[in-house]
Amino acid sequence: MSSGSTPQDVAGGDGLRPVTAGAIAGLIGAELLGDAHVVVEGVAALDRATPSHLSLLSHARYAHWFRETQAGVVLMSPEFRDAPGGARARLVVAKPMDALLRVLPHFHRTGARPSGVHPTAIVAPDVVLGNDVSIEAYAVIGAGVVLGDRVWLGPHAVVGDGCRLGDDVRLHAHATCYPYTELGARVVLHAGAQVGREGFGWVPRDGAAHRIPHVGRCVLGDDVEIGANSCVDRGSIDDTVIGAGTKIDSLVQVGHNTRIGRGCMIASQVGIAGSCRIEDGVQLGGQVGLAGHLVIGRGATIAAQGGVVGDVPAGETWSGYPARPHREQLRASAALHRLAALIRPLEQLLKGSGDR
């Protein structure tokens, strides 16, 4: 296929038809070395690929896998164009990961979208349904709900009273929007995600814990994605807000009154206490914990398992527990290891004096 190939040429009508190395090269503008007629039927890692797979080599740590791979076609950066390996075709491109992202949709299988409202779904009489909505079995939609065009609710999904869902929203199985939650366009809630529940707010009085009523909302901007079994609390006296384009992994807790900016990336098992302010473009690694009422500045990064107990300035990378600037954390860790070496002779000296 010529360099003028289009995604439609490659994908075909069903998006899953086998494709040749030459067609992929034309789509991504890669230099093709080897057999242009090798047929690719899927994508796999170098160590698991078969002759009908496309694979990727973009880092030297995987070069040893390339020598032994069975992959028929390998997408690679220019530094590996002459690396020893048995692939029948090599696709050389400056940014192989970016190129792979253009190819992957061809092999991505999505479930068939049902049409209309399933007879077992429970839909309140005053619900406003947009065009071409899909409501699967046993979904529940409360009073006063407004659904945009092409909204897709999976089996047992629940949309509480007064919720508003924008166009092309997708709720997977058992996802829940508590009452008066608002979702922008193209929001995705994966299986078991819970958005808009009352937060963890209690006042001890007379020997008992009394719940603080939560009168705020939970508002998600356009293109937000929430992973499976993650929870986002609604506000107590303010709204909990997640900005457009932010992606949240599975098993994440976002506390009440928190405001998360646009384009943030939050990995699995992060815990965010209430009333935090997370500005645009922040990245939180896996198992990061934020104490309440903190400000994480624009573009900051918190490394995995960081425990943050104070505000983080914009653009900085912090790590460790308690979290501190990453370079300081590395120096402190190195000093601790050196301390062990310094103490060892002293221990031997003390042991020797005790033997006398």
C-alpha positions as CSV (number, residue, x, y, z in Angstrom):
1,M,0.0,0.0,0.0
2,S,1.3,3.5,-0.8
3,S,2.2,6.1,1.7
4,G,-1.2,7.7,1.1
5,S,-3.0,4.9,3.0
6,T,-5.8,5.9,5.3
7,P,-7.1,4.3,8.6
8,Q,-10.1,3.2,6.6
9,D,-7.9,1.4,4.1
10,V,-6.1,-0.4,6.8
11,A,-9.1,-1.2,9.1
12,G,-11.6,-2.3,6.6
13,G,-15.3,-2.5,7.2
14,D,-15.2,-4.4,10.5
15,G,-12.0,-2.9,11.9
16,L,-10.6,-6.4,12.5
17,R,-9.5,-7.6,9.1
18,P,-5.9,-8.9,8.8
19,V,-3.5,-6.2,7.5
20,T,-0.1,-6.4,5.8
21,A,3.1,-4.8,6.9
22,G,3.1,-2.6,3.9
23,A,-0.3,-1.3,4.7
24,I,0.8,-0.4,8.3
25,A,3.9,1.2,7.0
26,G,1.8,3.4,4.7
27,L,-0.5,4.4,7.5
28,I,2.2,5.5,9.9
29,G,4.8,6.7,7.4
30,A,7.4,4.1,8.5
31,E,10.4,2.9,6.6
32,L,9.8,-0.8,5.7
33,L,12.6,-3.2,5.9
34,G,11.8,-6.8,4.8
35,D,8.7,-8.4,3.5
36,A,5.8,-6.0,2.8
37,H,3.4,-8.9,2.4
38,V,3.6,-10.2,6.0
39,V,0.0,-10.5,7.3
40,V,-0.7,-9.1,10.8
41,E,-3.7,-10.3,12.8
42,G,-3.0,-8.9,16.2
43,V,-0.6,-7.2,18.5
44,A,1.6,-8.8,21.2
45,A,4.7,-8.2,23.3
46,L,8.0,-9.4,21.9
47,D,8.3,-12.4,24.2
48,R,4.8,-13.7,23.4
49,A,4.3,-12.7,19.8
50,T,3.7,-15.2,17.0
51,P,4.5,-14.8,13.2
52,S,1.0,-13.2,12.8
53,H,1.6,-10.5,15.4
54,L,2.9,-6.9,15.3
55,S,5.2,-6.0,18.2
56,L,7.2,-3.1,19.5
57,L,10.8,-2.3,20.2
58,S,11.4,1.1,21.6
59,H,13.8,0.6,24.6
60,A,17.2,-1.1,24.8
61,R,16.1,-3.2,27.8
62,Y,13.9,-5.3,25.4
63,A,16.6,-5.8,22.8
64,H,17.4,-9.3,24.0
65,W,13.7,-10.2,23.4
66,F,13.9,-8.9,19.9
67,R,16.8,-11.4,19.1
68,E,14.5,-14.3,20.0
69,T,11.0,-13.0,19.1
70,Q,8.7,-14.8,16.7
71,A,6.9,-11.7,15.8
72,G,6.3,-11.3,12.0
73,V,6.4,-7.5,12.1
74,V,8.2,-5.2,14.6
75,L,7.7,-1.5,15.0
76,M,11.0,0.1,16.2
77,S,12.9,3.3,16.6
78,P,15.8,4.0,14.2
79,E,18.5,3.0,16.7
80,F,17.4,-0.6,16.4
81,R,17.1,-0.8,12.6
82,D,20.2,-3.1,12.4
83,A,19.7,-5.0,15.6
84,P,20.0,-8.8,15.3
85,G,16.6,-10.4,15.2
86,G,14.4,-12.7,13.0
87,A,11.3,-10.6,12.3
88,R,10.3,-10.8,8.7
89,A,9.5,-7.1,8.5
90,R,10.8,-4.1,10.4
91,L,8.9,-0.8,10.5
92,V,11.3,2.0,11.4
93,V,9.8,5.3,12.7
94,A,11.1,8.1,14.9
95,K,8.3,7.8,17.5
96,P,7.3,4.1,17.6
97,M,4.9,4.4,20.5
98,D,3.0,7.3,18.8
99,A,2.9,5.2,15.7
100,L,1.5,2.2,17.6
101,L,-1.3,4.3,18.9
102,R,-2.4,4.9,15.4
103,V,-2.4,1.2,14.6
104,L,-4.0,-0.2,17.8
105,P,-7.6,0.9,17.0
106,H,-7.6,-1.6,14.1
107,F,-7.3,-4.5,16.6
108,H,-9.4,-3.0,19.3
109,R,-12.6,-5.1,19.9
110,T,-15.5,-3.3,21.5
111,G,-18.7,-5.0,22.6
112,A,-21.8,-4.6,20.4
113,R,-23.8,-1.6,21.3
114,P,-27.4,-2.5,22.0
115,S,-30.2,-0.4,20.6
116,G,-33.0,1.3,22.6
117,V,-34.2,0.6,26.1
118,H,-34.1,-3.0,27.4
119,P,-37.5,-4.1,28.8
120,T,-36.1,-4.9,32.2
121,A,-34.7,-1.4,32.7
122,I,-36.5,0.9,35.1
123,V,-36.9,4.4,33.8
124,A,-38.8,7.1,35.6
125,P,-41.7,8.6,33.6
126,D,-40.2,12.1,33.4
127,V,-36.7,11.1,32.2
128,V,-35.6,13.0,29.1
129,L,-33.8,10.7,26.7
130,G,-31.5,12.0,24.0
131,N,-31.3,10.5,20.5
132,D,-30.0,7.0,20.0
133,V,-29.5,6.1,23.7
134,S,-28.7,2.5,24.8
135,I,-30.1,1.3,28.1
136,E,-29.1,-2.3,28.9
137,A,-30.8,-4.8,31.2
138,Y,-31.8,-3.9,34.7
139,A,-30.4,-0.3,34.5
140,V,-32.2,2.1,36.8
141,I,-32.8,5.8,35.9
142,G,-34.4,8.0,38.6
143,A,-36.8,11.0,38.4
144,G,-35.8,14.2,36.6
145,V,-32.8,12.7,34.8
146,V,-31.6,14.2,31.5
147,L,-29.6,11.9,29.2
148,G,-27.8,13.4,26.2
149,D,-27.5,11.8,22.8
150,R,-25.9,8.4,22.4
151,V,-25.7,7.8,26.2
152,W,-24.9,4.1,26.9
153,L,-25.8,2.6,30.3
154,G,-24.6,-0.9,30.9
155,P,-26.3,-3.7,32.9
156,H,-27.4,-2.7,36.4
157,A,-26.0,0.9,36.0
158,V,-27.8,3.3,38.2
159,V,-28.5,7.0,37.6
160,G,-30.0,8.8,40.6
161,D,-32.7,11.5,40.6
162,G,-31.8,14.8,39.0
163,C,-28.6,13.6,37.3
164,R,-27.6,15.2,34.0
165,L,-25.4,13.2,31.6
166,G,-23.9,14.8,28.5
167,D,-23.7,13.4,25.0
168,D,-21.8,10.1,24.4
169,V,-21.5,9.2,28.1
170,R,-20.8,5.6,28.9
171,L,-21.6,3.9,32.2
172,H,-20.3,0.3,32.3
173,A,-22.0,-2.5,34.4
174,H,-22.9,-1.6,37.9
175,A,-21.6,2.0,37.7
176,T,-23.6,4.4,39.8
177,C,-24.3,8.1,39.6
178,Y,-25.8,9.3,42.9
179,P,-28.6,11.9,42.8
180,Y,-27.8,15.3,41.2
181,T,-24.5,14.3,39.7
182,E,-23.5,16.0,36.5
183,L,-21.4,14.4,33.8
184,G,-20.0,16.2,30.8
185,A,-19.8,14.9,27.3
186,R,-17.9,11.6,26.6
187,V,-17.4,10.8,30.3
188,V,-16.7,7.1,31.0
189,L,-17.4,5.4,34.3
190,H,-16.1,1.8,34.4
191,A,-17.6,-1.1,36.2
192,G,-18.5,-0.5,39.8
193,A,-17.4,3.2,39.8
194,Q,-19.4,5.2,42.3
195,V,-19.8,9.0,41.7
196,G,-21.5,11.5,43.9
197,R,-22.0,9.6,47.1
198,E,-22.0,11.4,50.5
199,G,-18.4,11.9,51.8
200,F,-16.9,10.7,55.0
201,G,-18.1,13.6,57.2
202,W,-19.0,13.1,60.8
203,V,-19.3,15.2,64.0
204,P,-18.8,13.5,67.4
205,R,-21.5,14.6,69.8
206,D,-23.0,13.1,72.9
207,G,-20.9,10.0,72.6
208,A,-22.1,9.3,69.0
209,A,-21.0,10.2,65.5
210,H,-23.5,12.4,63.6
211,R,-23.3,12.6,59.8
212,I,-22.8,15.9,58.2
213,P,-25.4,16.3,55.4
214,H,-23.8,16.7,52.0
215,V,-25.7,19.3,50.0
216,G,-23.0,19.8,47.3
217,R,-22.9,18.1,43.9
218,C,-20.4,16.1,42.0
219,V,-19.5,17.6,38.6
220,L,-17.3,15.9,36.0
221,G,-16.1,17.8,33.0
222,D,-16.0,16.6,29.4
223,D,-13.8,13.5,28.6
224,V,-13.2,12.5,32.2
225,E,-12.7,8.8,32.7
226,I,-13.1,7.0,36.1
227,G,-11.7,3.5,36.5
228,A,-13.4,0.4,37.9
229,N,-14.5,0.6,41.6
230,S,-13.3,4.1,42.1
231,C,-15.3,6.5,44.3
232,V,-15.8,10.2,44.0
233,D,-17.6,11.9,46.9
234,R,-20.0,14.8,46.4
235,G,-19.4,18.0,48.3
236,S,-20.6,18.8,51.7
237,I,-21.1,22.5,51.3
238,D,-19.3,22.9,48.0
239,D,-19.1,20.9,44.8
240,T,-16.6,18.2,44.1
241,V,-15.3,19.0,40.6
242,I,-13.1,17.0,38.2
243,G,-11.8,19.0,35.2
244,A,-12.1,18.1,31.6
245,G,-9.8,15.4,30.3
246,T,-8.7,14.1,33.6
247,K,-8.2,10.3,33.8
248,I,-8.6,8.4,37.0
249,D,-7.5,4.8,37.3
250,S,-9.3,2.0,39.2
251,L,-9.6,1.8,43.0
252,V,-9.1,5.5,43.6
253,Q,-10.8,7.5,46.4
254,V,-11.6,11.2,45.9
255,G,-12.8,12.9,49.0
256,H,-15.6,15.5,49.3
257,N,-15.2,19.1,48.2
258,T,-12.0,18.2,46.2
259,R,-11.4,20.1,43.0
260,I,-9.2,18.4,40.4
261,G,-8.1,20.4,37.4
262,R,-8.0,19.7,33.7
263,G,-5.8,17.0,32.2
264,C,-4.7,15.3,35.4
265,M,-3.5,11.6,35.5
266,I,-4.3,9.7,38.7
267,A,-3.1,6.1,39.1
268,S,-4.6,3.2,41.0
269,Q,-5.0,3.2,44.7
270,V,-4.5,6.9,45.2
271,G,-6.4,8.4,48.2
272,I,-7.3,12.1,48.1
273,A,-8.7,13.5,51.4
274,G,-11.4,16.1,51.4
275,S,-11.1,19.7,50.2
276,C,-7.9,19.3,48.3
277,R,-7.1,21.5,45.3
278,I,-5.3,19.7,42.5
279,E,-4.4,22.1,39.7
280,D,-4.2,21.4,35.9
281,G,-1.8,18.7,34.6
282,V,-0.9,17.1,37.9
283,Q,0.2,13.5,37.9
284,L,-0.3,11.2,40.9
285,G,1.5,7.8,40.9
286,G,0.1,4.6,42.3
287,Q,-0.8,4.6,46.0
288,V,-0.1,8.3,46.6
289,G,-1.9,9.7,49.6
290,L,-2.9,13.3,50.0
291,A,-3.9,14.8,53.4
292,G,-6.9,17.1,53.5
293,H,-7.0,20.8,52.4
294,L,-3.8,20.6,50.4
295,V,-2.9,22.4,47.1
296,I,-1.0,20.5,44.5
297,G,0.3,23.1,42.0
298,R,-0.1,23.0,38.3
299,G,2.0,20.4,36.5
300,A,3.4,18.8,39.7
301,T,4.2,15.1,39.9
302,I,3.9,12.9,43.0
303,A,5.9,9.6,42.6
304,A,4.3,6.3,43.6
305,Q,3.5,5.8,47.3
306,G,4.3,9.4,48.1
307,G,2.6,10.6,51.3
308,V,1.8,14.3,50.9
309,V,1.2,16.3,54.1
310,G,1.9,19.9,52.8
311,D,1.3,22.0,49.7
312,V,3.4,21.1,46.6
313,P,4.5,24.0,44.4
314,A,3.7,24.0,40.7
315,G,5.9,22.0,38.4
316,E,7.8,20.2,41.1
317,T,8.3,16.4,41.5
318,W,8.0,15.1,45.0
319,S,8.4,11.6,46.4
320,G,8.7,9.6,49.7
321,Y,6.9,9.7,53.0
322,P,6.5,12.4,54.1
323,A,6.8,13.6,50.6
324,R,9.5,16.1,49.8
325,P,11.2,17.3,46.6
326,H,12.4,14.3,44.7
327,R,16.1,15.2,44.8
328,E,16.0,15.8,48.5
329,Q,14.4,12.4,49.0
330,L,17.1,10.7,47.0
331,R,19.8,12.5,48.9
332,A,18.2,11.5,52.2
333,S,17.9,7.9,51.2
334,A,21.5,7.8,50.0
335,A,22.7,9.3,53.3
336,L,20.7,6.7,55.3
337,H,22.5,3.9,53.4
338,R,25.9,5.6,54.0
339,L,25.1,5.8,57.7
340,A,24.8,2.1,58.0
341,A,28.4,1.7,56.6
342,L,29.7,4.3,59.1
343,I,28.1,2.6,62.0
344,R,29.4,-0.9,61.2
345,P,33.0,-0.2,62.3
346,L,31.7,1.4,65.5
347,E,29.7,-1.7,66.3
348,Q,32.7,-3.9,65.7
349,L,34.8,-1.7,68.0
350,L,32.2,-1.9,70.8
351,K,31.9,-5.6,70.3
352,G,35.7,-6.0,70.6
353,S,35.9,-3.9,73.8
354,G,33.1,-6.0,75.3
355,D,35.1,-9.2,74.7
356,R,38.0,-8.0,76.8
